[in-house]
């Protein structure tokens, strides 16, 4: 059985076992990596993520009692909640908060959400920075929209799923992850303008070019990631205010030096420099990909990493080790992907060199005494969809 069929079968088996009977349908949403454009989304800037061939599947059916029951492979017992808990952000916690958050966001937007029984299975690893939470949100959202016959076109799903995460779960994240997992397309990266939500599907056909993206799970323990993320976001917002712009996206690359000169502390200057130069790197990457020059994006990926390490200060030793080892082993470019303080690194490599690069990273890890990394090659996959 393929991995995709297997995870769907696990969701169905979970549904039958917990609730009896058959689900009305199954909906799948992928994890994501971000090719480039980090911490730019909440600055109204540009990102270029793609959906992964790892998926979360929810098997679901309407429940007539108007309540929600959610089982996942992560727990033995289902979590149950009703409208009162759904309407009070924070009442449901743990992984089920992402489900309750979607119910909350739909209700807050005026939709009549049907009660439902849901069973969730997932191949997206939790806590690796591959957006397992956005995958749950998107799959549940797709299920509830369809089960309830809600009038909610898919281009409005990312903002709604983001609200679930921001306002119910309480994580002040941007709109990248939800957009990537909802709107991703096979063979393409998603160029998203986070201010306008305009998207362009950029061809990213690694296979035809003999290339691969190696995703390296750093296995670094998360070190205060939530608090640090919120602190970076605040710092960017303060800087935008000080510069008199709505968001750092409004600082043009050519105006960067003048803008920096107007800020009086060096830390804020570094934060601003990261965001402004990162937006430009996204635009440059898109230009190269449009011209079919995939290999040439390597230096931009590596420059993005240096900027995250030195200016935004969100990398950790395991992550920097993985990037350095991948580059030394011949990767065209490598960078941390996602929010930081752990998570994954991606490296652009020749497909037939992927194993050697992975081995070099593992060896560097062993030298430093780090827990062995996880490695896999990935191709851009499709977004959220109904399976049957
Ligand atoms: C996390 C957030 C995203 C984005 C990235 C950093 O993945 O969920 O919204 O801010 O970090 O680029």
Boltz pocket constraint, residues with backbone or C-beta under 6 A from the ligand:
constraints:
  - pocket:
      binder: B
      contacts: [[A, 34], [A, 37], [A, 38], [A, 39], [A, 40], [A, 41], [A, 42], [A, 129], [A, 173], [A, 174], [A, 175], [A, 176], [A, 177], [A, 338], [A, 339], [A, 340]]
      max_distance: 6.0
